[in-house]
């Protein structure tokens, strides 16, 4: 059975900002290999430093607002300000035209704006992870993967949760953590080292052990799974690997999830955090587990699962990704 849902975290309010008292669920977990760099030791370009300072200022200002207001603000700022200037919205429209060539231009623009709005909301939600946990308290997962997860947990079988940049990809981990599951992960460090310093702190501040992508991090993640652990991985980014059709176009896809699952006998469950019409709450869906097979067949099944979610809610996928760019290797 799924453990009882944890009670909502208590908060102290100061100057409009919720400051939850840290519970055992919140405290940083041991075993994380994601390095948190001393800001004084970071090197990078002046442009990287300026971009980081601007983002820190934006996030810091938004966090002074009540939760709902800050989420809406960040969505609007990304969609109407940053995304057009940075070229994100144009790139999203280009990718939408590739996949939906018959779609009206106005509809592509609307979806691109909605995609960037979701991006901004997700960014601030995940930086304010304590407040997100409070907001998600009481949310229960649904779908055919729930029963499979209960059985795997009872048998102490490893579980890999596979997802994409859809809705808020951290919402399912938040909800399952609130239910008592200890879920780690493997993440890709940001190219901007200044930004990565606080991004890494955020990634490793809650839940199970989170490992930075790379040989050492992957080894740590595999050891975590072999001990009966659970972890989450995103797979919808361009990577060296087979070209798997994704929404009708070939997309090079890493087989890491399948490779690790086969090495550790882990159950692979696709899961998603689907943003609801209010823009603030989520439905957490655990899809049916992926059948064990060849790495290619398993990744094709994962891709099909994500495609179904995008077809139903295209504005919630991150169309800014250069998902279909050519890669070497197969």
C-alpha positions as CSV (number, residue, x, y, z in Angstrom):
1,X,0.0,0.0,0.0
2,X,1.0,3.6,-0.5
3,X,2.2,5.3,2.7
4,X,-0.2,7.8,4.2
5,X,0.2,11.3,2.8
6,X,2.3,13.6,4.9
7,X,0.6,16.5,6.6
8,X,1.1,20.0,5.0
9,X,4.2,21.8,6.1
10,X,3.8,24.7,8.5
11,X,4.8,28.1,7.3
12,X,5.8,31.4,8.7
13,X,4.9,34.5,6.7
14,X,7.3,37.4,6.5
15,X,6.9,40.3,4.0
16,X,4.5,38.3,1.9
17,X,6.8,35.3,1.5
18,X,6.0,31.9,2.8
19,X,8.9,30.4,4.8
20,X,8.1,26.8,5.7
21,X,9.8,25.3,8.7
22,X,11.9,22.4,7.5
23,X,10.7,18.9,8.2
24,X,12.6,15.7,7.8
25,X,11.1,15.5,4.3
26,X,12.7,18.8,3.4
27,X,16.2,18.5,4.7
28,X,19.0,18.0,2.2
29,X,19.6,14.3,1.6
30,X,22.9,12.5,2.1
31,X,24.5,10.8,-0.8
32,X,24.0,13.5,-3.4
33,X,27.0,13.9,-5.8
34,X,25.8,17.2,-7.3
35,X,28.6,19.6,-6.5
36,X,27.5,22.9,-5.2
37,X,30.3,25.3,-6.3
38,X,31.5,28.2,-4.1
39,X,30.4,31.3,-6.0
40,X,33.9,32.9,-5.4
41,X,35.5,30.0,-7.3
42,X,33.2,30.0,-10.4
43,X,34.7,31.1,-13.7
44,X,32.8,32.2,-16.7
45,X,32.1,35.0,-19.1
46,X,30.8,38.4,-18.2
47,X,27.7,37.6,-20.2
48,X,27.1,34.5,-18.1
49,X,27.6,36.4,-14.9
50,X,25.2,39.2,-16.1
51,X,22.5,36.7,-17.1
52,X,22.8,34.9,-13.8
53,X,22.5,38.2,-11.8
54,X,19.4,39.2,-13.9
55,X,17.8,35.8,-13.2
56,X,18.7,35.8,-9.5
57,X,17.1,39.3,-9.3
58,X,14.0,38.2,-11.1
59,X,13.6,35.1,-8.9
60,X,14.3,37.0,-5.7
61,X,11.7,39.7,-6.6
62,X,9.1,37.1,-7.5
63,X,9.6,35.2,-4.3
64,X,8.5,38.2,-2.3
65,X,5.0,37.8,-3.7
66,X,2.4,35.4,-2.5
67,X,2.7,32.0,-4.2
68,X,-0.1,32.3,-6.8
69,X,1.0,35.8,-7.7
70,X,4.6,34.9,-8.2
71,X,3.8,31.9,-10.4
72,X,1.5,33.9,-12.6
73,X,4.1,36.7,-12.8
74,X,6.9,34.5,-13.8
75,X,4.8,32.9,-16.5
76,X,3.9,36.3,-17.9
77,X,7.5,37.6,-17.7
78,X,8.9,34.6,-19.6
79,X,6.1,34.5,-22.2
80,X,5.9,38.3,-23.0
81,X,9.4,39.6,-22.1
82,X,12.3,37.1,-21.9
83,X,11.1,34.6,-24.5
84,X,10.7,37.0,-27.4
85,X,14.0,38.7,-26.6
86,X,15.9,35.5,-26.2
87,X,14.4,33.9,-29.3
88,X,12.7,31.2,-27.3
89,X,9.2,32.0,-28.7
90,X,10.4,32.1,-32.3
91,X,12.2,28.7,-31.8
92,X,9.0,27.2,-30.3
93,X,7.0,28.5,-33.3
94,X,9.6,26.9,-35.7
95,X,9.3,23.6,-34.0
96,X,5.5,23.8,-34.0
97,X,5.5,24.4,-37.7
98,X,7.7,21.4,-38.2
99,X,5.3,19.1,-36.4
100,X,2.0,20.8,-37.3
101,X,2.6,22.2,-40.8
102,X,-1.1,22.7,-41.4
103,X,-1.7,24.7,-38.2
104,X,-2.7,28.3,-38.6
105,X,0.1,30.8,-37.8
106,X,-2.0,32.4,-35.1
107,X,-2.5,29.1,-33.4
108,X,1.2,28.3,-33.4
109,X,1.9,31.7,-31.8
110,X,-0.7,31.1,-29.2
111,X,0.8,27.7,-28.3
112,X,4.4,29.1,-28.3
113,X,3.3,31.8,-25.8
114,X,1.5,29.2,-23.7
115,X,4.6,27.0,-23.8
116,X,6.8,29.9,-22.5
117,X,4.3,30.8,-19.9
118,X,4.4,27.2,-18.6
119,X,8.2,27.4,-18.7
120,X,8.2,30.5,-16.4
121,X,5.7,29.0,-14.0
122,X,7.7,25.8,-13.8
123,X,10.9,27.7,-13.1
124,X,9.7,29.6,-10.1
125,X,7.7,26.6,-8.8
126,X,10.7,24.4,-8.7
127,X,12.8,27.2,-7.1
128,X,10.1,27.5,-4.4
129,X,9.9,23.8,-3.9
130,X,8.8,24.0,-0.3
131,X,5.8,26.2,-1.3
132,X,5.1,23.9,-4.2
133,X,5.0,20.9,-1.8
134,X,2.4,22.8,0.3
135,X,0.4,23.6,-2.7
136,X,0.4,20.0,-3.8
137,X,-0.6,18.6,-0.4
138,X,-3.6,16.4,-0.9
139,X,-2.9,15.7,-4.6
140,X,-3.0,11.9,-5.2
141,X,-1.5,10.1,-8.2
142,X,-3.7,8.4,-10.7
143,X,-3.2,6.0,-13.5
144,X,-2.3,2.3,-14.1
145,X,1.2,2.9,-12.8
146,X,0.0,3.5,-9.2
147,X,-0.7,-0.2,-8.5
148,X,2.6,-1.2,-10.2
149,X,4.5,1.2,-8.0
150,X,2.9,-0.1,-4.8
151,X,3.9,-3.7,-5.8
152,X,7.4,-2.7,-6.6
153,X,7.8,-0.8,-3.4
154,X,6.5,-3.8,-1.4
155,X,9.0,-6.1,-3.2
156,X,11.8,-3.5,-2.8
157,X,12.3,-3.6,-6.6
158,X,14.1,-0.5,-8.1
159,X,11.9,1.9,-9.9
160,X,12.9,4.5,-12.6
161,X,10.3,7.2,-13.3
162,X,10.7,8.4,-16.8
163,X,9.3,11.8,-17.9
164,X,9.8,14.7,-20.2
165,X,9.7,18.5,-20.0
166,X,5.9,18.5,-19.9
167,X,3.7,20.4,-17.4
168,X,5.9,20.5,-14.4
169,X,8.2,17.5,-14.4
170,X,9.0,17.9,-10.7
171,X,5.3,17.8,-9.6
172,X,5.0,14.0,-9.6
173,X,8.2,13.6,-7.6
174,X,6.9,16.2,-5.1
175,X,3.6,14.3,-4.7
176,X,5.2,10.9,-4.3
177,X,7.7,12.3,-1.9
178,X,4.8,13.6,0.2
179,X,3.4,10.1,0.2
180,X,6.6,8.7,1.7
181,X,8.5,7.6,-1.3
182,X,12.2,8.5,-1.5
183,X,13.0,9.4,-5.1
184,X,16.3,10.5,-6.3
185,X,17.4,11.6,-9.8
186,X,20.1,12.3,-12.3
187,X,20.3,15.8,-13.7
188,X,22.2,17.6,-16.4
189,X,24.3,20.6,-15.1
190,X,23.6,24.0,-16.7
191,X,26.2,25.4,-19.1
192,X,26.2,28.7,-17.2
193,X,28.3,27.8,-14.2
194,X,27.1,30.8,-12.2
195,X,23.5,29.7,-12.7
196,X,24.3,26.1,-12.1
197,X,25.6,26.8,-8.6
198,X,22.2,27.7,-7.2
199,X,20.4,25.4,-9.7
200,X,22.4,22.5,-8.2
201,X,21.5,23.6,-4.6
202,X,17.8,23.6,-5.6
203,X,18.0,20.2,-7.3
204,X,19.7,18.5,-4.3
205,X,17.7,20.2,-1.5
206,X,14.8,17.7,-1.2
207,X,13.8,14.2,-2.0
208,X,16.2,11.3,-2.5
209,X,19.8,11.6,-3.6
210,X,20.3,13.6,-6.8
211,X,23.4,13.0,-9.0
212,X,25.0,15.2,-11.6
213,X,25.1,13.7,-15.0
214,X,28.5,12.1,-15.9
215,X,30.3,8.9,-15.2
216,X,30.5,9.3,-11.4
217,X,26.9,10.5,-11.1
218,X,25.6,7.7,-13.2
219,X,27.5,5.1,-11.1
220,X,26.0,6.7,-8.0
221,X,22.5,6.6,-9.5
222,X,22.9,2.9,-10.4
223,X,24.1,2.0,-6.9
224,X,21.1,3.9,-5.5
225,X,18.8,1.8,-7.7
226,X,20.5,-1.5,-6.9
227,X,19.8,-0.9,-3.3
228,X,16.1,-0.9,-4.0
229,X,15.9,2.8,-4.6
230,X,13.8,4.9,-6.9
231,X,14.9,7.7,-9.2
232,X,13.6,9.9,-12.0
233,X,15.1,10.7,-15.4
234,X,14.1,13.0,-18.3
235,X,14.6,11.6,-21.8
236,X,13.2,14.2,-24.2
237,X,16.4,16.0,-25.1
238,X,18.6,15.5,-28.2
239,X,21.3,13.1,-27.4
240,X,23.6,10.6,-29.2
241,X,21.5,7.5,-29.8
242,X,19.0,6.0,-32.2
243,X,16.7,8.3,-34.2
244,X,13.3,7.4,-32.8
245,X,10.2,9.0,-34.5
246,X,8.9,11.7,-32.1
247,X,5.7,13.4,-33.3
248,X,6.4,12.2,-36.8
249,X,10.0,13.4,-37.0
250,X,13.2,11.5,-36.2
251,X,14.7,12.5,-32.9
252,X,18.0,11.1,-31.6
253,X,17.3,9.7,-28.2
254,X,19.6,8.3,-25.5
255,X,18.8,4.8,-24.3
256,X,20.1,5.5,-20.8
257,X,16.9,4.7,-19.1
258,X,16.5,1.4,-20.7
259,X,20.2,0.5,-20.3
260,X,20.1,1.2,-16.6
261,X,16.8,-0.5,-16.1
262,X,18.1,-3.7,-17.7
263,X,21.2,-3.6,-15.6
264,X,19.3,-3.1,-12.3
265,X,16.0,-4.9,-13.0
266,X,14.3,-1.7,-12.4
267,X,10.6,-1.2,-13.2
268,X,10.2,1.8,-15.6
269,X,7.1,3.9,-15.0
270,X,6.4,7.0,-17.1
271,X,4.9,9.8,-15.0
272,X,3.7,13.3,-15.7
273,X,2.6,16.5,-13.8
274,X,-0.2,17.9,-15.9
275,X,-1.0,21.6,-15.2
276,X,-4.6,22.2,-14.6
277,X,-6.8,25.0,-16.0
278,X,-6.2,27.2,-13.0
279,X,-2.5,27.3,-13.9
280,X,-1.4,26.4,-10.4
281,X,-2.6,22.9,-9.5
282,X,-1.6,19.6,-11.1
283,X,-2.9,16.2,-11.9
284,X,-0.2,13.6,-11.4
285,X,-0.5,10.6,-13.8
286,X,1.5,7.4,-13.6
287,X,1.2,5.6,-16.9
288,X,1.5,1.9,-17.4
289,X,5.0,0.4,-16.8
290,X,7.1,-0.1,-19.9
291,X,7.6,-3.7,-20.9
292,X,11.1,-5.1,-20.6
293,X,12.7,-5.5,-24.0
294,X,15.5,-4.2,-26.1
295,X,16.7,-0.7,-25.3
296,X,15.3,0.6,-28.6
297,X,11.9,-1.0,-28.0
298,X,11.7,0.4,-24.4
299,X,12.6,3.9,-25.6
300,X,10.1,3.7,-28.4
301,X,7.4,2.9,-25.8
302,X,8.5,5.8,-23.6
303,X,8.4,8.1,-26.5
304,X,4.8,7.0,-27.4
305,X,3.7,7.6,-23.8
306,X,5.0,11.2,-23.9
307,X,3.5,11.7,-27.4
308,X,0.0,10.9,-26.0
309,X,0.4,13.5,-23.3
310,X,1.6,16.1,-25.8
311,X,-1.2,15.3,-28.2
312,X,-3.8,16.0,-25.5
313,X,-2.1,19.1,-24.1
314,X,0.5,20.5,-26.7
315,X,1.0,23.8,-24.9
316,X,2.5,22.0,-21.9
317,X,5.5,20.6,-23.7
318,X,8.7,22.6,-23.9
319,X,8.8,23.4,-27.6
320,X,11.9,25.5,-27.1
321,X,14.1,22.4,-27.0
322,X,16.1,21.7,-30.1
323,X,14.7,18.2,-30.0
324,X,15.1,17.3,-33.6
325,X,18.6,18.6,-34.3
326,X,21.0,16.1,-36.0
327,X,23.3,14.2,-33.7
328,X,26.2,11.8,-34.3
329,X,26.1,8.2,-33.2
330,X,23.2,5.8,-33.3
